[in-house]
Amino acid sequence: MAHPLPTAITTPRGRDTLDDMDSRGSAPGWRFLITPRWLGWHLLMVVAFWGMLWLGDWQLHRALGGNALSWAYTFEWPLFAGFSVVFWAKTIRDEFRIRRAGVATGEALTAAEAAKSGEQAVLPTGIGIQQVEEPDPEDADDVELAKYNAYLARLNAEVKGHGKWHGLR
């Protein structure tokens, strides 16, 4: 008796790993990783990783030559290389999470765009914002809080329009 061939390899959590199709079934979910933009990021990551390892090796040779300060850098550069790999992996993981939540790149509004248009920004599942409608009545009698709020209002008034001619706003 022949067993049917699996259509996808799944993990213990039940997620597809090789045949990860989106909800429309049109393209694999990992396909964004081979776009020109992401290929550039991958190339930058590889060059930075090997560059940091090379710098660590260079510092090791300097330390062996008598430069005592280089011993610290000998160990720091490989750590930086490791941090860059972790950052890269987390960035890819976050991108997968955003895409799995159904937020298309073209649909999502940045916070700045949402503020200008008055619309609500589209956020991934599990991430939200909460705005306080009214201040807490107990805070109305707080003299220290009132002073701090007055200070913040004064700072806001001072910087109003700052950067207008520098392209910052």
C-alpha positions as CSV (number, residue, x, y, z in Angstrom):
1,M,0.0,0.0,0.0
2,A,1.6,3.3,-1.1
3,H,1.4,6.3,1.1
4,P,0.4,9.6,-0.5
5,L,3.2,12.2,-1.0
6,P,3.0,15.2,1.4
7,T,2.2,18.5,-0.3
8,A,4.2,20.4,2.2
9,I,6.6,19.7,5.1
10,T,5.2,21.1,8.3
11,T,6.7,21.9,11.6
12,P,5.4,20.5,14.9
13,R,3.4,23.8,15.3
14,G,1.7,23.0,12.0
15,R,3.2,25.8,9.9
16,D,4.3,25.1,6.4
17,T,8.0,25.5,6.0
18,L,8.7,24.7,2.3
19,D,5.4,25.5,0.7
20,D,4.4,28.6,2.6
21,M,1.7,30.0,0.5
22,D,-0.2,33.2,1.4
23,S,-3.9,33.3,1.8
24,R,-4.6,33.8,-1.9
25,G,-2.3,30.9,-2.8
26,S,-0.5,33.0,-5.4
27,A,3.2,33.1,-4.2
28,P,5.3,31.7,-1.5
29,G,5.5,33.8,1.7
30,W,9.3,34.1,1.6
31,R,9.4,35.5,-2.0
32,F,9.9,39.0,-0.7
33,L,13.4,37.9,0.5
34,I,14.6,37.7,-3.1
35,T,13.5,41.2,-4.2
36,P,16.2,43.6,-5.2
37,R,15.8,45.6,-2.1
38,W,16.1,42.6,0.2
39,L,19.0,41.2,-1.9
40,G,20.8,44.5,-1.2
41,W,20.2,44.1,2.5
42,H,21.4,40.5,2.4
43,L,24.6,41.6,0.6
44,L,25.2,44.4,3.1
45,M,24.7,41.9,5.9
46,V,27.2,39.4,4.5
47,V,29.8,42.2,3.8
48,A,29.3,43.7,7.3
49,F,29.6,40.3,9.0
50,W,32.8,39.3,7.3
51,G,34.2,42.8,7.7
52,M,33.6,42.7,11.4
53,L,35.3,39.3,11.7
54,W,38.2,40.6,9.6
55,L,38.5,43.6,12.0
56,G,38.6,41.2,14.9
57,D,41.4,39.3,13.3
58,W,43.3,42.5,12.6
59,Q,42.9,43.6,16.2
60,L,44.1,40.1,17.3
61,H,47.3,40.5,15.3
62,R,47.8,44.0,16.7
63,A,47.3,42.7,20.3
64,L,49.8,39.9,19.7
65,G,52.2,42.5,18.4
66,G,52.1,44.3,21.8
67,N,49.1,46.7,21.6
68,A,47.3,46.0,24.9
69,L,44.2,48.0,24.0
70,S,43.6,45.8,20.9
71,W,42.7,42.8,23.2
72,A,39.3,44.4,24.0
73,Y,38.6,45.0,20.3
74,T,39.7,41.5,19.5
75,F,36.6,40.2,21.3
76,E,34.3,43.1,20.6
77,W,34.3,42.8,16.8
78,P,33.1,39.2,16.7
79,L,30.4,40.1,19.2
80,F,29.3,43.0,16.9
81,A,29.2,40.5,14.0
82,G,27.0,38.2,16.1
83,F,24.7,41.1,17.0
84,S,24.3,42.0,13.4
85,V,23.3,38.4,12.5
86,V,20.7,38.4,15.4
87,F,19.4,41.8,14.2
88,W,19.1,40.6,10.6
89,A,17.3,37.4,11.7
90,K,14.9,39.4,13.8
91,T,14.2,41.8,11.0
92,I,13.3,39.0,8.7
93,R,11.2,37.3,11.4
94,D,9.3,40.6,11.9
95,E,8.7,41.0,8.2
96,F,7.3,37.5,8.1
97,R,5.0,38.3,11.0
98,I,3.8,41.5,9.3
99,R,3.1,39.7,6.1
100,R,1.4,36.7,7.9
101,A,-0.9,39.3,9.6
102,G,-2.2,40.3,6.2
103,V,-0.9,43.8,6.0
104,A,0.2,44.4,2.5
105,T,3.2,46.7,2.0
106,G,1.2,49.1,-0.2
107,E,-1.8,49.2,2.2
108,A,0.0,50.0,5.4
109,L,0.1,53.6,6.5
110,T,3.1,54.9,8.4
111,A,2.4,56.9,11.6
112,A,3.2,60.1,9.8
113,E,0.9,59.4,6.9
114,A,-1.9,58.4,9.2
115,A,-1.5,61.6,11.2
116,K,-1.6,63.8,8.1
117,S,-4.6,62.1,6.6
118,G,-6.5,61.6,9.9
119,E,-6.8,57.8,9.2
120,Q,-5.9,55.0,11.5
121,A,-2.6,53.3,10.7
122,V,-2.8,49.6,9.9
123,L,-0.9,47.7,12.5
124,P,-0.1,44.0,12.7
125,T,-2.2,41.7,14.9
126,G,-1.3,42.1,18.6
127,I,0.0,45.6,18.3
128,G,-2.3,48.5,19.1
129,I,-2.5,52.0,20.3
130,Q,-4.6,53.5,23.0
131,Q,-5.3,57.2,23.5
132,V,-6.6,58.6,26.7
133,E,-9.9,60.5,26.1
134,E,-9.9,62.5,29.3
135,P,-7.3,63.1,31.9
136,D,-7.7,61.2,35.2
137,P,-9.7,63.4,37.7
138,E,-7.2,62.6,40.5
139,D,-4.4,64.2,38.5
140,A,-6.2,67.6,38.3
141,D,-5.1,68.5,41.9
142,D,-1.5,67.4,41.3
143,V,0.6,70.6,41.5
144,E,3.8,68.9,40.3
145,L,2.0,67.4,37.3
146,A,0.6,70.8,36.4
147,K,4.0,72.3,36.5
148,Y,5.4,69.6,34.3
149,N,2.6,69.9,31.8
150,A,3.1,73.7,31.7
151,Y,6.8,73.1,31.0
152,L,6.0,70.7,28.2
153,A,3.5,73.2,26.7
154,R,6.2,75.9,26.8
155,L,8.7,73.6,25.1
156,N,6.1,72.7,22.4
157,A,5.4,76.4,21.8
158,E,9.2,77.1,21.5
159,V,9.8,74.5,18.8
160,K,6.6,75.1,16.8
161,G,7.7,75.5,13.2
162,H,11.3,74.6,14.0
163,G,12.9,72.7,11.1
164,K,10.3,74.1,8.7
165,W,13.1,75.5,6.5
166,H,15.4,72.5,7.0
167,G,12.9,69.9,5.6
168,L,12.4,68.3,8.9
169,R,8.6,68.8,9.0
